[in-house]
Amino acid sequence: MKQVRLTQIKSSNGRLESHKACLRGLGIRRMHHTVLVRDTPENRGMITKVWYMLKIEDV
């Protein structure tokens, strides 16, 4: 299955609680933290919601 590499490049301080929850759901814990997630519709929905805080790369 395809995977996507996500890196948080902007702070989550002062963001909506639902956006912070999306970051936690994707497994991102802190600034410059990189995770690999499966490219599923559920994950794509969370990525779309917080795209402005992430660097997104296809693997």
Secondary structure, DSSP 4 states (H G I P E B T S, - for coil): --EEEEEE-S--TT--HHHHHHHHHHT--STT-EEEEE--HHHHHHHHHTGGGEEEEE-
